[in-house]
Amino acid sequence: MSARSLKVLRGLALLAAVFAFGVVMFGAFVRLSNAGLSCPDWPTCYGKISWPEHQHEIAQANQAFPDRPFETHKAWREQVHRFLAGTLGTLVLALALIASWRRPWARYAVILGAIFAAVGVGLYIRGEHHWSLLISGLAIALPLIAAIGLQRPGAWRISVLALSVVIFQAMLGMWTVTLLLKPIVVMGHLMGGMATFALLAYAALRFAGVSARDDQLASLRRAVVVGIVLLLAQIALGGWTSSNYAALACGTDFPRCLGQWMPPTDFHEGFVLWRGIGVNYEGGVLDMAARSAIQIAHRIGALVVFCYLAWLTQRAMRRGLRAQGLAMAVVLVAQVLLGISNVHFGLPLPVATLHNGVAALLLFTLLATLARTQKRHDESMFHSYGRY
């Protein structure tokens, strides 16, 4: 591979990662502004590629979906989010193609995966949902198989794997609408967005040559991986809190909840993952005890993650990764303050949206630290890759 091609690959990975962060932020804005069902169909919005704008179109939309009256200020948010997600998918497809191009079988798997994804959307629009699910499953499997069998440096495989995640993320977006904001799907959609951003960000870091000279930081690497797992679990718990409308279950009290250290809670009901199909979860269906249990669990998780990452920050700085440790510490403190502000100020939309974005930034600081603990394998193989 030429130096120019490698430069294009690095630039595309960085662009995709930055764009993914923007999509995560805008998706949080859509969810937190209660616009998740503002377009009752998918991938169109009231049957239109964009959204109804003229009075006769709005009248037709309201007639076609009487249970979901059209709201302009919400519908554009949802459909713009879909456009942004589609653009991100195109960037990831281009990245996966470049990363797999020198291996014909992997290249064909990526191309077929993209074709099957498009066919699956078409079948879904025509109402052939079972066929759509089957074809979409193949669309996810093909790039995944290509990534596993590529046997190339990590950044290349991650670039191909990201395509499978993006296709699955699109399906989760569809299910978010068709299953009426089902909490497990909404949480999965959030995690899919974070996973897409994480994969692209880590690939960009590795393509940029961020690595260690030797393997002396192997023990720190294991600690960072544990930190990433804990943070992802906390992000999932935050998604569960949001999708069950439990962010203000404790009112505006912190650190107490509803004026008590231990209010009435129902953890069993609060963490039932599947409640059947056909229920509209907009606004939440849980009672206050179940929502309080979710909020308290989220606070306990935040305390655990804060303590662990504070320790990890100190350890990283002692091992010579001062820049990474300092960045992690700053973002960690900012995230905690935003979480407390969410409760204290009654979940203002800008603060709540920023809370999601800073969670992604905190994940990035951990990924950057992880990359600095990895031995440099990719760079030495970049140019030899073109000979296979």
Backbone hydrogen bonds, N-H to C=O, Kabsch-Sander energy under -0.5 kcal/mol:
donor,donor_aa,acceptor,acceptor_aa,energy
6,L,2,S,-2.3
7,K,3,A,-2.0
8,V,4,R,-2.1
9,L,5,S,-2.3
10,R,6,L,-2.4
11,G,7,K,-2.5
12,L,8,V,-2.6
13,A,9,L,-2.3
14,L,10,R,-2.2
15,L,11,G,-2.6
16,A,12,L,-2.7
17,A,13,A,-2.1
18,V,14,L,-2.5
19,F,15,L,-2.6
20,A,16,A,-2.4
21,F,17,A,-1.9
22,G,18,V,-1.8
23,V,19,F,-2.2
24,V,20,A,-2.4
25,M,21,F,-2.2
26,F,22,G,-2.7
27,G,23,V,-2.7
28,A,24,V,-2.0
29,F,25,M,-2.0
30,V,26,F,-2.4
31,R,27,G,-2.5
32,L,28,A,-2.9
33,S,29,F,-1.4
34,N,31,R,-1.5
35,A,30,V,-2.4
38,S,35,A,-1.5
45,C,48,K,-3.0
46,Y,44,T,-0.5
48,K,45,C,-1.2
58,I,54,H,-2.4
59,A,55,Q,-2.5
60,Q,56,H,-2.0
61,A,57,E,-2.3
62,N,58,I,-2.5
63,Q,59,A,-1.8
64,A,60,Q,-2.3
65,F,61,A,-2.2
68,R,65,F,-1.8
74,K,71,E,-1.2
75,A,71,E,-3.0
76,W,72,T,-1.8
78,E,74,K,-1.8
79,Q,75,A,-2.4
80,V,76,W,-2.5
81,H,77,R,-2.0
82,R,78,E,-1.6
83,F,79,Q,-2.1
84,L,80,V,-2.7
85,A,81,H,-2.4
86,G,82,R,-2.4
87,T,83,F,-2.2
88,L,84,L,-2.4
89,G,85,A,-2.2
90,T,86,G,-1.7
91,L,87,T,-2.1
92,V,88,L,-2.6
93,L,89,G,-2.3
94,A,90,T,-2.3
95,L,91,L,-2.3
96,A,92,V,-2.8
97,L,93,L,-2.4
98,I,94,A,-2.2
99,A,95,L,-2.3
100,S,96,A,-1.5
101,W,97,L,-0.9
101,W,98,I,-0.6
103,R,100,S,-1.7
107,R,100,S,-0.6
107,R,103,R,-2.7
108,Y,104,P,-2.7
109,A,105,W,-1.8
110,V,106,A,-2.2
111,I,107,R,-2.4
112,L,108,Y,-2.9
113,G,109,A,-2.2
114,A,110,V,-2.1
115,I,111,I,-2.2
116,F,112,L,-3.1
117,A,113,G,-2.0
118,A,114,A,-2.0
119,V,115,I,-2.5
120,G,116,F,-2.7
121,V,117,A,-1.8
122,G,118,A,-2.1
123,L,119,V,-2.6
124,Y,120,G,-2.0
125,I,121,V,-2.3
126,R,122,G,-1.7
127,G,124,Y,-1.4
128,E,123,L,-2.4
129,H,127,G,-1.5
132,S,128,E,-2.2
133,L,129,H,-2.4
134,L,130,H,-2.0
135,I,131,W,-2.8
136,S,132,S,-2.5
137,G,133,L,-2.0
138,L,134,L,-1.8
139,A,135,I,-2.0
140,I,136,S,-1.8
141,A,137,G,-2.2
142,L,138,L,-2.4
144,L,140,I,-1.3
145,I,141,A,-2.7
146,A,142,L,-2.2
147,A,143,P,-2.7
148,I,144,L,-2.2
149,G,145,I,-2.5
150,L,146,A,-0.9
156,W,153,P,-0.9
157,R,153,P,-1.6
158,I,154,G,-2.7
159,S,155,A,-1.8
160,V,156,W,-1.4
161,L,157,R,-2.8
162,A,158,I,-2.2
163,L,160,V,-1.1
164,S,160,V,-0.9
165,V,161,L,-1.8
166,V,162,A,-2.4
167,I,163,L,-2.2
168,F,164,S,-2.3
169,Q,165,V,-2.4
170,A,166,V,-1.9
171,M,167,I,-1.6
172,L,168,F,-2.2
173,G,169,Q,-2.1
174,M,170,A,-2.0
175,W,171,M,-2.7
176,T,172,L,-2.2
177,V,173,G,-1.1
177,V,174,M,-0.6
178,T,174,M,-2.7
179,L,175,W,-2.6
180,L,177,V,-1.6
181,L,176,T,-2.9
185,V,182,K,-0.9
186,V,182,K,-2.6
187,M,183,P,-2.9
188,G,184,I,-1.7
189,H,185,V,-2.5
190,L,186,V,-2.1
191,M,187,M,-2.4
192,G,188,G,-2.5
193,G,189,H,-1.9
194,M,190,L,-2.2
195,A,191,M,-2.7
196,T,192,G,-2.3
197,F,193,G,-2.3
198,A,194,M,-2.8
199,L,195,A,-2.6
200,L,196,T,-2.3
201,A,197,F,-2.9
202,Y,198,A,-2.5
203,A,199,L,-2.3
204,A,200,L,-2.4
205,L,201,A,-2.2
206,R,202,Y,-2.3
207,F,203,A,-2.8
208,A,204,A,-1.8
209,G,206,R,-1.4
210,V,205,L,-2.3
211,S,209,G,-0.6
212,A,374,Q,-3.7
218,A,215,D,-1.2
221,R,217,L,-2.2
222,R,218,A,-1.7
223,A,219,S,-1.4
224,V,220,L,-2.4
225,V,221,R,-2.3
226,V,222,R,-2.0
227,G,223,A,-1.9
228,I,224,V,-2.4
229,V,225,V,-2.3
230,L,226,V,-2.6
231,L,227,G,-2.5
232,L,228,I,-2.6
233,A,229,V,-2.2
234,Q,230,L,-2.1
235,I,231,L,-2.5
236,A,232,L,-2.5
237,L,233,A,-2.1
238,G,234,Q,-2.3
239,G,235,I,-2.4
240,W,236,A,-2.2
241,T,237,L,-2.1
242,S,238,G,-2.5
243,S,239,G,-2.8
244,N,240,W,-1.2
245,Y,242,S,-1.7
246,A,241,T,-2.9
249,A,246,A,-1.5
251,G,248,L,-1.8
253,D,250,C,-1.4
257,C,260,Q,-3.6
258,L,250,C,-1.6
260,Q,257,C,-1.6
266,D,289,A,-1.6
270,G,266,D,-2.1
271,F,267,F,-1.2
272,V,269,E,-1.1
273,L,271,F,-0.7
281,Y,180,L,-2.2
281,Y,279,V,-0.7
284,G,281,Y,-2.4
291,R,287,D,-2.1
292,S,288,M,-2.6
293,A,289,A,-1.7
294,I,290,A,-1.8
295,Q,291,R,-2.4
296,I,292,S,-2.6
297,A,293,A,-2.3
298,H,294,I,-2.2
299,R,295,Q,-1.9
300,I,296,I,-2.5
301,G,297,A,-2.5
302,A,298,H,-2.1
303,L,299,R,-2.0
304,V,300,I,-2.2
305,V,301,G,-2.7
306,F,302,A,-2.6
307,C,303,L,-2.4
308,Y,304,V,-2.4
309,L,305,V,-2.9
310,A,306,F,-2.3
311,W,307,C,-1.9
312,L,308,Y,-2.6
313,T,309,L,-2.6
314,Q,310,A,-1.8
315,R,311,W,-2.3
316,A,312,L,-2.8
317,M,313,T,-2.1
318,R,314,Q,-1.9
319,R,315,R,-1.5
320,G,317,M,-1.2
321,L,316,A,-2.4
322,R,320,G,-1.2
325,G,321,L,-2.5
326,L,322,R,-2.7
327,A,323,A,-2.3
328,M,324,Q,-2.3
329,A,325,G,-2.2
330,V,326,L,-2.4
331,V,327,A,-2.4
332,L,328,M,-2.3
333,V,329,A,-2.3
334,A,330,V,-2.2
335,Q,331,V,-2.4
336,V,332,L,-2.0
337,L,333,V,-2.4
338,L,334,A,-2.2
339,G,335,Q,-2.1
340,I,336,V,-2.3
341,S,337,L,-2.3
342,N,338,L,-2.2
343,V,339,G,-1.3
344,H,340,I,-2.8
345,F,341,S,-2.6
346,G,343,V,-1.1
347,L,342,N,-3.6
352,A,348,P,-2.7
353,T,349,L,-2.5
354,L,350,P,-2.3
355,H,351,V,-2.1
356,N,352,A,-1.2
357,G,353,T,-1.9
358,V,354,L,-2.9
359,A,355,H,-1.3
360,A,356,N,-1.6
361,L,357,G,-2.0
362,L,358,V,-2.6
363,L,359,A,-2.0
364,F,360,A,-2.0
365,T,361,L,-2.2
366,L,362,L,-1.6
367,L,363,L,-2.2
368,A,364,F,-2.9
369,T,365,T,-1.9
370,L,366,L,-2.6
371,A,367,L,-2.7
372,R,368,A,-1.5
373,T,369,T,-0.5
373,T,370,L,-1.3
374,Q,370,L,-0.5
374,Q,371,A,-1.1
376,R,212,A,-1.1
377,H,375,K,-1.3
381,M,377,H,-0.8
381,M,378,D,-1.5
382,F,378,D,-1.2
383,H,379,E,-0.5
385,Y,381,M,-1.7
386,G,382,F,-0.6
386,G,383,H,-0.7
387,R,384,S,-1.6
388,Y,385,Y,-1.4
